Amino acid sequence: MKRTIIEVFLALALIGAGAFGWLNWQQNQKSSSQLKALQTAADEAAKSLQTSGESVKAAEEKAESLREQLTPMEAQLQELAAVKAGLSSGATLADLQAAYKAKKKLSDEQQVGLAAVLLLTKGSNDPATLEAFRKTLKTSDLGNRKNTICSAQMALIAGGEKVDLLAECKPSSAAAEGKESKAEPEEKGGAHGKAESHGKGESHDKAGKSDKTEKSDKAEKSDKKAGHDSKHEWGYDGLMGPERWGKEFPTCAKGKSQSPLDIQGPFVKARTSVSADYKEGPLKIINNGHTIQVNVAPGSKLRIDSVPHDLLQFHFHRPSEEKINGVPMAMVIHFVHKNAAGKLAVLGVLLKEGNENPGIKTLWDNLPTAEGAESSPEGVKFNPASLLPREFEFYSYEGSLTTPPCTEGVSFFILRTPVNVSSVQVGKFPFKNNARPVQPRNGREIVMN
């Protein structure tokens, strides 16, 4: 009997231990699931925190960029406020109207000047102000009076009138990028305006024929012998050389602020600050039929008085388009930039014959000698900064694109210190002459820092 009781007790103890173990295992499984869920939640929280940090950093960089752009805008607003305050009495307006009263007809410049003083004195809602700008538009043609027309159009728009603003008048205009405008048949992708600079004059189909005119191979060859390349519609010699660009692109002939210039004194001293911050990136090089061009990935900048200008591309001219006291250099590199407002700026680096240039060697080792599409040699990277001199003293002036459509309003900064290029490297450049002749200065100031 005693043995039976012991066996029953042991059996009950065994069952109890098994039940306790099973409950403990269940609890461990539940805890393990909860721990795993907590770990997953922690990982997601960490990722979210990292993403938030990157977003905050990007926002801070954007805010810094906006602050850089805002600084010159604030100065411009202060200048405008000062001018308006100075003219608010109306005395200057009265004097100007009295001086012009005896004239039978005002020139376009005088008319828009009077309208501008009216605008600053009476505002854009004043009928006399708007009428003065209307008169300007009636008498002006685009040609060399782009600024006059733009002034009148923008003033009328500010006064609430419906005016089709010319592309050239827009802050980030297609005209500034070398695109066609209604005012004249300007070429797409012209000179310094786009990353695709020195582009074709009109679109072509896959067979290479013009959409506008299809010529036989025989006729096309005949044109080329005469110096006219129908594929590009402009060139550097023959029937479509620089002296004839004005027939198809009026600004090239009528513009009063054309580039390039023969840079010689007198100079105006200035304290403009210019610095380059160029980055290394994959090499993208193209022979577009007019020059060798390198398209640059976003990130490289030129700062002009702290205002950032993005580097779009750089290309070469032989000989240098700019002359110094009447003398050209072997070649020149034009670095093309654009700021947030669409304003173009060209940094020119003159090349003189001397030792081999390591930067150009990298480019020429991957040189497309025949016209074609952009190429990106595998594994080849390039930093445009390798082509700059150490010194950043410069000449500066307001000019234009140096190829059709010759759009004006481009700031030029020509570095005074040239860099070397060997005679062999000059000879390897596939264009013997792709430089526009120097243009009239027309009273423009040339700044020297």
C-alpha positions in Angstrom: 0.0 0.0 0.0 2.8 2.4 1.0 4.5 1.6 -2.3 1.4 2.4 -4.3 1.0 5.7 -2.7 4.7 6.6 -3.5 4.2 5.6 -7.1 1.1 7.7 -7.4 2.9 10.7 -5.9 5.8 10.3 -8.2 3.4 10.1 -11.2 1.7 13.2 -10.1 5.1 15.0 -9.7 6.1 13.9 -13.1 2.9 15.2 -14.7 3.3 18.5 -12.8 6.9 18.9 -13.9 5.9 18.2 -17.5 3.1 20.7 -17.3 5.4 23.3 -15.8 8.0 22.7 -18.5 5.4 23.0 -21.3 4.0 26.3 -19.9 7.6 27.6 -19.6 8.3 26.7 -23.2 5.1 28.4 -24.3 6.2 31.5 -22.4 9.6 31.5 -24.0 8.2 31.2 -27.5 5.9 34.2 -26.8 8.8 36.2 -25.4 11.0 35.3 -28.4 8.2 36.5 -30.8 7.8 39.8 -28.9 11.6 40.3 -28.9 11.8 39.7 -32.6 9.0 42.2 -33.2 10.7 44.8 -31.0 14.0 44.3 -32.9 12.2 44.8 -36.3 10.5 47.9 -35.0 13.9 49.2 -33.7 15.5 48.6 -37.2 12.6 50.4 -38.9 12.9 53.3 -36.5 16.7 53.5 -37.1 16.1 53.5 -40.9 13.4 56.2 -40.5 15.8 58.3 -38.3 18.6 58.0 -41.0 16.2 59.0 -43.7 15.0 61.9 -41.6 18.6 63.0 -41.1 19.3 62.9 -44.8 16.2 64.9 -45.5 17.2 67.5 -42.9 20.7 67.7 -44.4 19.3 68.1 -47.9 16.9 70.8 -46.6 19.8 72.6 -44.9 21.8 72.5 -48.2 18.8 73.9 -50.1 18.3 76.6 -47.5 21.9 77.6 -47.8 21.7 77.7 -51.6 18.6 79.9 -51.3 20.3 82.2 -48.8 23.2 82.6 -51.3 20.7 83.6 -54.0 18.8 85.9 -51.7 21.7 88.0 -50.7 22.2 89.7 -54.1 18.4 90.0 -54.5 18.1 91.9 -51.3 20.8 94.3 -52.5 18.9 94.8 -55.7 15.6 95.4 -53.9 17.4 98.0 -51.7 18.8 99.7 -54.8 15.4 99.8 -56.4 13.8 101.2 -53.2 16.5 103.9 -53.1 15.8 104.8 -56.7 12.1 105.0 -56.2 12.5 107.1 -53.1 14.8 109.5 -54.9 12.2 109.9 -57.8 9.1 110.0 -55.6 8.8 113.8 -55.6 8.3 113.9 -59.3 10.9 116.7 -59.8 13.1 114.5 -62.0 10.2 113.4 -64.1 9.1 117.0 -64.6 12.6 118.0 -65.7 12.8 115.1 -68.1 9.4 115.8 -69.6 10.3 119.5 -70.0 13.6 118.6 -71.7 11.8 116.2 -74.2 8.9 118.5 -74.9 10.6 120.3 -77.7 11.5 117.1 -79.5 9.3 116.1 -82.4 10.1 112.4 -81.9 11.9 110.6 -79.1 14.4 107.7 -79.9 13.5 104.3 -78.6 16.0 104.7 -75.8 14.7 108.1 -74.8 11.1 106.8 -74.9 11.8 103.8 -72.7 13.9 106.0 -70.4 11.0 108.4 -69.9 8.6 105.4 -69.4 11.0 104.0 -66.8 11.0 107.2 -64.8 7.2 107.3 -65.0 7.1 103.8 -63.7 9.3 104.5 -60.8 7.5 107.8 -60.0 3.9 106.9 -60.6 3.8 103.1 -60.6 2.7 100.4 -63.1 -1.0 101.2 -62.8 -0.6 104.8 -64.1 -2.2 105.2 -67.6 0.6 107.6 -68.8 3.2 105.1 -67.8 1.6 102.2 -69.7 1.1 104.5 -72.7 4.7 105.4 -72.8 5.8 101.8 -72.8 3.2 101.0 -75.6 4.8 103.7 -77.7 8.2 102.1 -77.2 6.9 98.7 -78.5 5.3 100.4 -81.5 8.6 102.0 -82.7 11.2 99.3 -81.7 12.3 96.3 -83.5 14.3 93.5 -81.9 17.7 93.8 -83.5 20.0 95.7 -81.2 17.1 97.0 -78.9 16.3 93.8 -77.0 16.7 95.5 -73.6 14.3 98.3 -74.7 11.6 95.9 -75.8 12.0 93.6 -72.8 11.7 96.7 -70.5 8.5 97.7 -72.2 7.0 94.2 -72.2 7.7 93.5 -68.6 6.3 96.9 -67.5 3.1 96.3 -69.4 2.7 92.8 -67.8 3.3 94.4 -64.4 0.4 96.8 -65.2 -1.9 93.9 -65.8 -1.9 93.8 -69.6 -1.7 90.6 -71.7 1.6 90.7 -73.5 3.4 87.7 -75.1 6.8 88.1 -73.4 9.7 87.3 -75.8 11.7 84.3 -74.9 14.8 86.4 -74.8 13.2 88.6 -72.1 12.5 85.7 -69.6 14.9 85.4 -66.7 15.5 81.7 -67.5 14.5 82.1 -71.1 14.9 79.7 -74.0 16.7 82.6 -75.7 19.4 82.5 -73.0 19.8 78.8 -73.8 20.2 79.4 -77.5 16.7 78.2 -78.4 14.4 79.6 -81.1 12.2 82.6 -80.3 9.4 84.2 -82.2 11.5 87.3 -82.8 14.0 85.6 -85.1 15.0 82.2 -86.5 17.6 81.4 -83.8 19.4 78.1 -83.9 18.8 75.5 -81.3 21.7 74.6 -79.1 23.8 77.6 -80.1 27.2 78.3 -78.8 27.4 78.8 -75.1 23.7 78.5 -74.2 23.2 74.8 -73.5 25.0 71.7 -72.5 24.5 70.7 -76.1 26.3 73.8 -77.4 27.3 74.3 -81.1 24.3 72.3 -82.1 22.5 71.9 -85.4 20.5 74.6 -87.0 17.4 72.4 -87.4 16.2 68.9 -86.6 17.2 66.0 -88.8 15.7 62.5 -89.3 17.6 59.3 -88.8 18.9 59.4 -92.3 20.6 62.8 -91.5 18.3 64.8 -93.9 16.9 68.2 -92.9 13.2 68.2 -91.9 13.0 71.5 -93.8 14.8 70.6 -97.0 16.0 67.3 -98.4 18.9 67.5 -100.7 20.5 64.8 -102.8 24.0 63.7 -101.9 25.3 65.3 -105.0 23.8 68.7 -104.2 25.0 68.4 -100.6 28.6 67.7 -101.7 28.4 70.7 -104.0 27.3 72.9 -101.2 30.2 71.7 -99.0 32.7 72.5 -101.8 31.3 76.0 -101.8 31.8 76.3 -98.1 28.2 75.7 -97.0 27.4 72.7 -94.9 23.6 72.2 -95.1 23.7 69.8 -92.2 24.7 72.6 -89.7 23.5 75.7 -91.5 26.4 77.7 -90.3 30.2 77.4 -90.2 33.5 79.2 -89.9 34.2 79.8 -93.6 32.6 79.8 -97.0 29.0 80.9 -97.7 27.9 80.4 -94.1 31.0 81.8 -92.4 30.8 84.4 -89.6 30.3 87.3 -91.9 27.1 85.8 -93.2 25.6 84.5 -89.9 23.4 87.7 -89.7 21.3 86.5 -92.7 19.8 83.7 -90.7 20.5 85.0 -87.2 19.9 88.8 -87.2 21.4 89.4 -83.7 24.7 88.2 -85.0 24.8 91.3 -87.3 22.7 93.8 -85.4 23.7 93.2 -81.8 25.7 95.9 -80.1 27.2 93.7 -77.3 28.7 90.8 -79.3 31.5 88.5 -78.4 34.4 87.9 -78.6 36.4 91.1 -78.0 40.0 92.3 -78.5 40.8 92.9 -74.9 42.7 96.1 -74.5 42.6 99.2 -72.3 41.3 101.4 -70.9 40.1 99.1 -68.1 37.7 99.7 -65.2 38.9 98.5 -61.8 36.4 96.3 -59.9 36.2 94.1 -56.9 34.1 91.4 -58.3 34.8 88.0 -56.6 35.0 85.0 -58.8 35.9 81.4 -57.7 35.6 78.0 -59.2 34.5 74.8 -57.3 34.6 72.1 -59.9 34.1 68.4 -59.1 35.4 65.2 -60.7 32.9 63.2 -62.7 32.5 60.7 -65.5 33.9 61.9 -68.8 31.2 62.7 -71.4 32.8 64.0 -74.6 31.4 64.9 -78.0 32.4 66.1 -81.4 29.3 68.0 -82.5 30.7 69.3 -85.8 31.7 72.7 -84.5 34.0 71.9 -81.6 35.0 69.3 -79.0 32.8 69.6 -76.0 32.7 68.0 -72.6 29.3 67.9 -70.8 29.6 68.1 -67.1 27.5 66.4 -64.4 25.7 68.6 -61.8 27.8 69.7 -58.9 30.5 71.9 -60.3 30.0 75.6 -59.7 31.4 79.1 -60.4 30.6 81.6 -57.7 30.4 85.3 -58.9 30.0 87.6 -55.9 28.8 84.5 -53.9 26.1 83.8 -56.4 26.4 80.1 -57.6 26.4 79.4 -61.4 26.2 75.7 -62.4 28.9 74.5 -64.9 27.0 73.0 -67.8 29.8 72.2 -70.3 33.1 73.4 -71.6 34.5 73.4 -75.2 37.5 74.6 -77.3 38.2 77.2 -80.0 41.3 77.3 -82.2 42.8 79.9 -82.3 41.5 81.7 -79.2 38.4 83.8 -80.0 39.5 86.5 -77.5 42.6 88.5 -78.3 44.8 90.4 -75.9 46.0 93.7 -77.4 45.4 92.3 -80.8 47.2 89.0 -80.3 45.3 85.7 -80.2 46.5 82.6 -78.3 46.8 79.1 -79.7 43.4 78.0 -78.3 40.9 79.0 -75.6 38.6 76.9 -73.4 35.1 78.3 -72.7 33.5 77.0 -69.5 29.7 77.7 -69.7 27.7 78.3 -66.6 24.1 79.3 -65.7 22.6 80.6 -62.4 19.1 80.0 -61.0 17.8 83.1 -62.8 19.0 81.8 -66.2 21.9 84.2 -66.5 24.8 82.8 -68.5 28.4 83.3 -67.5 31.5 82.1 -69.5 34.9 81.6 -67.9 37.6 81.7 -70.6 41.0 80.0 -70.1 43.6 81.0 -72.8 46.0 78.3 -74.0 49.5 79.2 -75.1 51.9 76.8 -76.8 54.4 75.3 -74.4 54.6 72.1 -72.4 52.1 69.3 -72.8 48.9 69.8 -70.8 48.1 66.7 -68.7 44.3 67.5 -68.5 44.0 67.9 -72.2 46.0 64.7 -72.7 43.3 62.8 -70.9 40.7 64.4 -73.1 42.6 63.9 -76.3 43.3 60.3 -75.4 39.5 59.8 -75.7 39.0 62.3 -78.5 36.2 61.6 -81.0 37.8 62.9 -84.2 34.6 62.5 -86.3 31.2 64.1 -85.6 28.9 61.8 -83.6 27.0 61.2 -80.5 28.3 61.8 -77.0 30.7 59.1 -75.8 31.4 58.1 -72.2 34.6 56.0 -72.0 34.3 53.3 -69.4 36.1 54.1 -66.1 37.4 57.5 -67.3 36.8 60.4 -64.9 37.8 64.0 -65.3 37.9 67.1 -63.2 37.5 70.4 -65.1 39.6 72.1 -62.4 42.7 70.5 -63.9 42.4 72.9 -66.8 42.5 76.1 -64.6 45.5 78.2 -63.7 46.3 78.9 -60.1 45.7 82.6 -60.4 42.2 83.9 -60.9 42.8 87.5 -62.1 40.5 88.3 -65.0 39.1 90.6 -67.6 35.3 90.9 -67.6 32.7 92.3 -70.0 29.1 91.8 -71.0 28.8 90.0 -74.3 27.0 87.3 -76.3 27.1 83.8 -77.5 30.0 83.5 -79.9 28.1 81.2 -82.3 24.6 81.5 -83.7 22.1 82.7 -82.6 24.6 85.2 -80.9 22.2 85.9 -78.0 23.3 88.8 -75.8 23.3 89.1 -72.1 26.2 86.8 -71.4 28.9 87.7 -68.8 32.5 86.9 -69.8 35.4 86.4 -67.4 38.7 85.8 -69.3 41.5 84.7 -67.0 44.6 86.8 -67.4 47.0 83.9 -66.8 47.2 81.4 -69.7 47.9 77.7 -69.3 50.2 75.6 -71.5 49.2 73.3 -74.4 51.8 71.6 -76.6 52.0 72.2 -80.4 51.3 68.5 -80.9 48.1 68.8 -78.8 47.0 71.8 -80.8 47.6 69.9 -84.0 45.5 67.0 -82.8 42.4 69.2 -82.3 40.2 68.2 -85.2 39.2 71.8 -86.2 41.8 74.0 -87.8 39.7 77.2 -87.3 36.5 77.4 -85.2 36.9 80.9 -83.9 34.6 83.8 -84.5 36.4 87.1 -85.4 36.5 89.8 -82.7 33.5 92.1 -82.6 33.2 95.9 -82.2 33.5 97.1 -78.6 30.8 99.7 -79.0 31.8 101.7 -75.9 31.5 98.7 -73.5 33.5 98.7 -70.3 36.1 96.0 -69.8 36.6 95.3 -66.1 40.0 94.2 -64.7 40.2 92.9 -61.1 
